[in-house]
Amino acid sequence: MKAHEMMEMSAEELRIRLRDLKTDLFKATYELRTRQAEDISKRKVIKKDIARIMTVLNARHEQIFVPGETMTRGTVEKGDKADKKEGKKKEKEKEKEKKSKREKEKRIKE
């Protein structure tokens, strides 16, 4: 399924399609692991469709995409990358705080 086709679908239709694709992915994985799969590239196609649907749903949720307009790739990715960077910074700060607390405790014990 193409991205422009997904953009024309309603959110409810996309959620139903997403649920169906996740079920298909589970079945394809099972077939692959049990060596029953005839088409091994099926999982890759399903995963890409899931990613496309999630992108459209997230873009609508964040109001980046308005039906009738084109959605550029950079618009969505910039927000995602910024969120990841902020999360990593917060994790590093927490680790530094824990480390400094441990050092203080060691000094107190000595």
N, CA and C of each residue as an Amber inpcrd file, in Angstrom:
protein
   330
   0.8440000  -1.1710000   0.0000000   0.0000000   0.0000000   0.0000000
   0.8940000   1.2410000   0.0000000   0.5340000   2.1980000  -0.7990000
   1.3090000   3.4300000  -0.9320000   0.9380000   4.4250000   0.1600000
   1.8890000   5.3070000   0.4890000   1.6730000   6.2810000   1.5550000
   0.5370000   7.2370000   1.2310000   0.4320000   7.6500000  -0.0410000
  -0.6370000   8.5930000  -0.3880000  -2.0120000   7.9580000  -0.2430000
  -2.1020000   6.6380000  -0.4300000  -3.3680000   5.9370000  -0.2120000
  -3.7180000   5.9320000   1.2730000  -2.6940000   5.7650000   2.1080000
  -2.9190000   5.7510000   3.5530000  -3.3470000   7.1130000   4.0680000
  -2.8250000   8.1680000   3.4660000  -3.1700000   9.5140000   3.9040000
  -4.6410000   9.8380000   3.6630000  -5.2250000   9.1650000   2.6770000
  -6.6300000   9.4000000   2.3590000  -7.5670000   8.6020000   3.2570000
  -7.0430000   7.6120000   3.9460000  -7.8710000   6.7710000   4.8200000
  -8.1380000   7.4850000   6.1410000  -9.2430000   7.1150000   6.7760000
  -9.5520000   7.6930000   8.0870000  -8.6770000   7.0390000   9.1500000
  -8.6180000   7.6550000  10.3100000  -7.7900000   7.1310000  11.4010000
  -8.2820000   5.7540000  11.8300000  -9.5740000   5.5710000  11.8760000
 -10.1320000   4.2720000  12.2860000  -9.7630000   3.1860000  11.2830000
  -9.8470000   3.5030000   9.9860000  -9.4610000   2.5400000   8.9550000
  -7.9800000   2.1830000   9.0780000  -7.1650000   3.1800000   9.3730000
  -5.7290000   2.9320000   9.5320000  -5.4540000   2.0410000  10.7390000
  -6.1620000   2.2720000  11.8320000  -5.9630000   1.4390000  13.0290000
  -6.3700000  -0.0110000  12.7670000  -7.4620000  -0.1980000  12.0290000
  -7.8950000  -1.5560000  11.6850000  -6.8560000  -2.2170000  10.7910000
  -6.3800000  -1.4760000   9.8120000  -5.3470000  -1.9990000   8.9040000
  -4.0660000  -2.3260000   9.6770000  -3.7230000  -1.4790000  10.6310000
  -2.5340000  -1.6990000  11.4530000  -2.6640000  -2.9870000  12.2580000
  -3.8260000  -3.1890000  12.8490000  -4.0620000  -4.4060000  13.6290000
  -3.9360000  -5.6440000  12.7430000  -4.5110000  -5.5750000  11.5400000
  -4.4270000  -6.6990000  10.6060000  -2.9840000  -6.9670000  10.1810000
  -2.2350000  -5.9010000   9.9420000  -0.8380000  -6.0700000   9.5340000
   0.0060000  -6.6670000  10.6540000  -0.2690000  -6.2830000  11.8930000
   0.4840000  -6.8590000  13.0120000   0.1930000  -8.3490000  13.1410000
  -1.0500000  -8.7370000  12.8930000  -1.4030000 -10.1600000  12.9080000
  -0.6770000 -10.8810000  11.7720000  -0.6690000 -10.2730000  10.5980000
   0.0350000 -10.8610000   9.4570000   1.5310000 -10.9890000   9.7320000
   2.0870000  -9.9880000  10.3890000   3.5130000 -10.0290000  10.7250000
   3.8100000 -11.1890000  11.6660000   2.9540000 -11.3730000  12.6530000
   3.1380000 -12.4890000  13.5820000   3.0970000 -13.8210000  12.8320000
   2.1180000 -13.9710000  11.9410000   1.9840000 -15.2110000  11.1770000
   3.1880000 -15.4290000  10.2580000   3.6370000 -14.3500000   9.6100000
   4.7850000 -14.4680000   8.7100000   6.0490000 -14.8380000   9.4770000
   6.2100000 -14.2760000  10.6650000   7.3640000 -14.6030000  11.5020000
   7.3110000 -16.0670000  11.9230000   6.1380000 -16.5070000  12.3180000
   5.9630000 -17.9040000  12.7290000   6.3000000 -18.8410000  11.5690000
   5.7810000 -18.5280000  10.3790000   6.0560000 -19.3680000   9.2120000
   7.5460000 -19.3870000   8.8840000   8.1760000 -18.2410000   9.0270000
   9.6040000 -18.1670000   8.7360000  10.4160000 -18.9930000   9.7260000
  10.0580000 -18.8940000  11.0040000  10.7900000 -19.6290000  12.0420000
  10.5740000 -21.1370000  11.9500000   9.3880000 -21.5390000  11.5060000
   9.1080000 -22.9720000  11.3900000   9.4240000 -23.5000000   9.9910000
  10.0410000 -22.6550000   9.1930000  10.4730000 -22.9990000   7.8300000
   9.3230000 -23.4120000   6.9220000   8.1730000 -22.7780000   7.1150000
   7.0170000 -23.0330000   6.2610000   6.8220000 -21.9140000   5.2450000
   7.5740000 -20.8380000   5.3710000   7.3780000 -19.6580000   4.5300000
   7.8630000 -19.9190000   3.1140000   7.0260000 -19.5370000   2.1510000
   7.4130000 -19.6420000   0.7520000   8.0570000 -18.3420000   0.2840000
   7.5730000 -17.2100000   0.8010000   8.0910000 -15.9010000   0.4160000
   8.7250000 -15.2520000   1.6480000  10.0570000 -15.2630000   1.7000000
  10.7280000 -14.7610000   2.8990000  10.7720000 -13.2410000   2.9660000
  10.4650000 -12.5570000   1.8700000  10.4730000 -11.0950000   1.8780000
   9.1450000 -10.5130000   2.3720000   8.1910000 -11.3660000   2.6540000
   6.8590000 -10.9280000   3.0860000   6.9300000 -10.1150000   4.3810000
   7.7660000 -10.5490000   5.3270000   7.9120000  -9.8310000   6.6040000
   8.4010000  -8.4090000   6.3850000   9.3560000  -8.2540000   5.4890000
   9.9290000  -6.9380000   5.2210000   8.8620000  -5.9800000   4.6790000
   8.0400000  -6.4550000   3.7680000   6.9820000  -5.6370000   3.1840000
   5.9530000  -5.2550000   4.2490000   5.5890000  -6.2140000   5.0950000
   4.6060000  -5.9540000   6.1450000   5.1540000  -4.9260000   7.1340000
   6.4090000  -5.0720000   7.5260000   7.0050000  -4.1340000   8.4800000
   7.0450000  -2.7140000   7.9070000   7.3170000  -2.5900000   6.6210000
   7.3430000  -1.2710000   5.9970000   5.9460000  -0.6600000   5.9510000
   4.9310000  -1.4790000   5.6820000   3.5570000  -0.9750000   5.6930000
   3.1600000  -0.5140000   7.0960000   3.5650000  -1.2670000   8.1110000
   3.2740000  -0.8740000   9.4930000   3.9420000   0.4720000   9.7850000
   5.1780000   0.6310000   9.3610000   5.8950000   1.8830000   9.5910000
   5.2070000   3.0480000   8.8850000   4.7280000   2.8130000   7.6730000
   4.0300000   3.8750000   6.9390000   2.7570000   4.3050000   7.6680000
   1.9920000   3.3250000   8.1310000   0.7500000   3.6380000   8.8460000
   1.0560000   4.3970000  10.1250000   2.0600000   3.9400000  10.8640000
   2.4200000   4.6250000  12.1120000   2.8670000   6.0630000  11.8390000
   3.5880000   6.2700000  10.7450000   4.0340000   7.6150000  10.3870000
   2.8430000   8.5230000  10.1040000   1.8850000   8.0170000   9.3440000
   0.7010000   8.8200000   9.0170000  -0.1030000   9.1110000  10.2800000
  -0.2940000   8.1000000  11.1360000  -1.0540000   8.3070000  12.3690000
  -0.3510000   9.3000000  13.2950000   0.9640000   9.1670000  13.4370000
   1.7060000  10.0960000  14.2890000   1.6860000  11.5110000  13.7210000
   1.7980000  11.6240000  12.4150000   1.7700000  12.9440000  11.7970000
   0.4190000  13.6140000  12.0100000  -0.6400000  12.8490000  11.9200000
  -1.9720000  13.4120000  12.1690000  -2.1250000  13.7950000  13.6290000
  -1.6190000  12.9560000  14.5050000  -1.7220000  13.2290000  15.9370000
  -0.9820000  14.5120000  16.2990000   0.1640000  14.7200000  15.7040000
   0.9670000  15.9060000  15.9760000   0.5280000  17.0750000  15.0940000
  -0.4750000  16.8540000  14.2550000  -1.0280000  17.8510000  13.3440000
   0.0180000  18.4060000  12.3950000   0.9460000  17.5470000  12.0060000
   1.9270000  17.9290000  11.0010000   1.2830000  17.7900000   9.6300000
   0.5010000  16.7290000   9.4720000  -0.1190000  16.4360000   8.1900000
  -1.5860000  16.8050000   8.2350000  -2.0060000  17.5410000   7.2330000
  -3.4140000  17.8690000   7.0790000  -3.8700000  17.2130000   5.7910000
  -4.9580000  16.4160000   5.8270000  -5.4130000  15.7680000   4.5940000
  -5.5520000  16.7890000   3.4620000  -5.0590000  16.4280000   2.3040000
  -5.0900000  17.3250000   1.1630000  -3.7350000  17.9750000   0.9120000
  -2.8470000  17.9670000   1.9040000  -1.5070000  18.5090000   1.7380000
  -0.5300000  17.3500000   1.5930000   0.6400000  17.6470000   1.0900000
   1.6590000  16.6070000   0.9900000   2.4670000  16.5860000   2.2740000
   2.9010000  15.4190000   2.6500000   3.6840000  15.2720000   3.8730000
   5.1350000  15.0630000   3.4770000   6.0100000  15.9240000   3.9400000
   7.4210000  15.7760000   3.6250000   8.0870000  14.9090000   4.6650000
   9.0730000  14.1950000   4.2470000   9.7580000  13.2680000   5.1310000
  10.4800000  13.9940000   6.2670000  11.1250000  15.0960000   5.9760000
  11.9070000  15.8160000   6.9600000  11.0700000  16.3590000   8.1020000
   9.8480000  16.7510000   7.8370000   8.9960000  17.3340000   8.8650000
   8.7730000  16.3570000  10.0070000   8.4770000  15.1250000   9.6660000
   8.2040000  14.1280000  10.6930000   9.4830000  13.7200000  11.4090000
  10.5490000  13.5080000  10.6540000  11.7820000  13.0190000  11.2570000
  12.4220000  14.0180000  12.2080000  12.3140000  15.3070000  11.9200000
  12.9370000  16.3020000  12.7880000  12.3800000  16.2160000  14.1940000
  11.0740000  16.0900000  14.3190000  10.4630000  15.9970000  15.6410000
  10.8930000  14.7420000  16.3720000  10.9320000  13.6220000  15.6640000
  11.3200000  12.3630000  16.2820000  12.7680000  12.4030000  16.7650000
  13.6580000  12.9370000  15.9530000  15.0680000  12.9880000  16.3220000
  15.2880000  13.9050000  17.5130000  14.5760000  15.0220000  17.5350000
  14.7190000  15.9590000  18.6550000  14.2600000  15.3090000  19.9570000
  13.1580000  14.5690000  19.9010000  12.6590000  13.8840000  21.0920000
  13.6610000  12.8530000  21.5960000  14.2810000  12.1180000  20.6840000
  15.2580000  11.1070000  21.0820000  16.4780000  11.7570000  21.7300000
  16.9280000  12.8720000  21.1620000  18.0930000  13.5570000  21.7200000
  17.8070000  14.0590000  23.1260000  16.6120000  14.6200000  23.3290000
  16.2430000  15.1090000  24.6590000  16.2000000  13.9620000  25.6560000
  15.6630000  12.8360000  25.2490000  15.6010000  11.6750000  26.1280000
  16.9830000  11.1830000  26.5160000  17.8980000  11.1640000  25.5620000
  19.2650000  10.7230000  25.8460000  19.9660000  11.6820000  26.7910000
  19.7270000  12.9860000  26.5990000  20.3380000  13.9690000  27.4920000
  19.8570000  13.7820000  28.9190000  18.5730000  13.5550000  29.0840000
  18.0070000  13.3560000  30.4200000  18.5780000  12.1020000  31.0760000
  18.7320000  11.0350000  30.2780000  19.3050000   9.8020000  30.8150000
  20.7450000  10.0270000  31.2840000  21.5270000  10.7530000  30.4980000
  22.9130000  11.0320000  30.8740000  22.9780000  11.8580000  32.1500000
  22.0820000  12.8440000  32.2710000  22.0530000  13.6620000  33.4790000
  21.7200000  12.8160000  34.7070000  20.7720000  11.9080000  34.5730000
  20.4050000  11.0270000  35.6830000  21.5800000  10.1370000  36.0810000
  22.2980000   9.6270000  35.0760000  23.4560000   8.7820000  35.3680000
  24.5330000   9.5640000  36.1080000  24.7480000  10.8040000  35.7040000
  25.7430000  11.6400000  36.3780000  25.3330000  11.8970000  37.8270000
  24.0610000  12.1520000  38.0590000  23.5730000  12.3840000  39.4160000
  23.7720000  11.1440000  40.2890000  23.4440000   9.9770000  39.7460000
  23.6290000   8.7320000  40.4940000  25.1000000   8.5090000  40.8240000
  25.9570000   8.7820000  39.8580000  27.3890000   8.5880000  40.0660000
  27.9110000   9.5210000  41.1540000  27.4710000  10.7800000  41.1150000
  27.9360000  11.7310000  42.1320000  27.4170000  11.3430000  43.5170000
  26.2000000  10.8190000  43.6030000  25.6550000  10.3600000  44.8850000
  26.4800000   9.2040000  45.4380000  26.8410000   8.2690000  44.5550000
  27.6480000   7.1310000  44.9830000  29.0080000   7.5900000  45.5190000
  29.6040000   8.5380000  44.8150000  30.9030000   9.0570000  45.2450000
  30.8010000   9.7430000  46.6030000  29.7400000  10.4930000  46.8130000
  29.5300000  11.1520000  48.1000000  29.3570000  10.1240000  49.2140000
  28.5950000   9.0770000  48.9310000  28.3870000   8.0220000  49.9230000
  29.7040000   7.3380000  50.2750000  30.5560000   7.1190000  49.2920000
  31.8560000   6.4960000  49.5400000  32.7140000   7.3800000  50.4320000
  32.6830000   8.6840000  50.1560000  33.4690000   9.6180000  50.9500000
  32.9840000   9.6430000  52.3970000  31.6760000   9.5910000  52.5830000
  31.1050000   9.6170000  53.9230000  31.5020000   8.3510000  54.6900000
  31.4830000   7.2030000  54.0330000  31.8370000   5.9400000  54.6790000
  33.2970000   5.8990000  55.0770000  34.1470000   6.5430000  54.3090000
  35.5830000   6.5200000  54.5830000  35.8470000   7.4920000  55.6840000
